[in-house]
Amino acid sequence: MAAESTPEPAIPGDPGRSTPRRPEGGRRSTRSKALMITAWTAAGVVALGGAGAGYLFFKLNGNLKSVDINQALGSDRPLKIDNGSQNILVLGSDTRSGTNGKLGGGTDDGSARSDTAMIVHVYKGHKRASVVSVPRDTLVERPSCTDSEGTVHGAVSNAMFNSAYSTGGAACAVKTVESMTGIRMDHYIEIDFSGFRKLIDDLGGVTVTTTKAISDNESHLRLPAGSHKLDGKQALGLVRTRHGVGDGSDLGRIQLQQAFTKALVDQVKHIGLLSNPKKLYDLADTATKTVTTDSDLGSVTSLASFAGGLKGIGSSHMTMVTMPVQYDPADGNRVLVDKAKAELVWKALEADRPIPAAATEGTATGAAKGVVNPG
């Protein structure tokens, strides 16, 4: 397979660099997830019932976009393990065009990028979950993929992980994750940049506590130490922030995102959406316009059923880790999979067991853990 060097796209507010930097310089932008918002608001709309339910279903179903991953990938996939668990690939995407471009600059080249990736494993009984963040700059073996136009893209060595999505879309991203982990993804959920901001505003903000002041000229975020109720713009700034936090790398940004995701989950669980039909509808309308799912989740009814397996999972029942990696000694802007330790993660999830602590010991981190906490 041929080696690939993927040019680094500009991040909103990032002036770009002509030379690579070591881990202190970090790398590119990632986005937090709205999987839980989508699931719980869909369930809430279903629960509202009443004379208007038919209209709500019709309108919200019309908002949803879906991709038939099963048809696209066929039978060349890991076997589905029927042990009551589920694996969901959640991506944050950014087209840099339209509303997305207005939110943060960057170059609109017409392409879409997946700047965040999380593998969510929901354990049997659906009371606990493990979330594995995959750094976008990880060098991987990208398998052969067919894009939505039917063009076949050959397998590539040393490709940046997020090049799978920009090359072959959702199906290629799923295929790359399955090839890398040996685990079948039961579902796929994608949320875009502008939708994330509006979801947070519709939710009424998300409360976090910072243990240190954060000041980042590139994400335009200024937060003193203390408690903050972040609006959509601030939340977007937080999940893009790396400078002035930890070692300034994307790995540190992932740690901020993981803390924010826990705060988001708790906020949705305790906001009492069923007592506020207008807020519930606004959230559901935004969420269904914002997400793309696999075809099995491509209706409000399916999302509501899926939500039934997530409602019992709060932040205290979520384990969040970063896929075991090490900085690439040849390029500090890239990371390499720590294969032995990553295998501990994949084997644990495949067997529906907790991820062992040994899987992440001694791996590269962004040194930003504890800077942001839920509430």
Salt bridges, closest charged atoms under 4 A:
GLU4 OE1 - ARG142 NH1 3.41
GLU8 OE1 - ARG27 NH1 1.84
GLU8 OE2 - ARG28 NE 2.69
ASP14 OD2 - ARG28 NH1 2.10
ASP14 OD2 - ARG242 NH2 3.41
ASP94 OD2 - ARG31 NH2 2.84
ASP94 OD2 - ARG96 NH1 3.11
ASP109 OD2 - ARG113 NH2 2.84
ASP115 OD2 - ARG31 NH2 3.51
ASP115 OD2 - ARG96 NH2 3.66
ASP115 OD1 - ARG136 NE 3.39
ASP137 OD2 - ARG27 NE 3.04
ASP137 OD1 - ARG136 NH1 2.85
ASP147 OD2 - HIS153 NE2 2.91
GLU178 OE2 - ARG77 NH2 2.63
ASP186 OD1 - LYS80 NZ 2.50
ASP202 OD2 - LYS198 NZ 3.21
GLU218 OE1 - HIS243 NE2 3.19
ASP250 OD1 - ARG253 NH2 2.24
ASP282 OD2 - LYS278 NZ 2.50
ASP285 OD1 - LYS59 NZ 3.06
ASP285 OD2 - LYS289 NZ 3.21
ASP294 OD1 - HIS187 ND1 3.18
GLU343 OE2 - LYS347 NZ 3.75
GLU350 OE1 - LYS347 NZ 3.86
ASP352 OD1 - HIS121 NE2 2.75
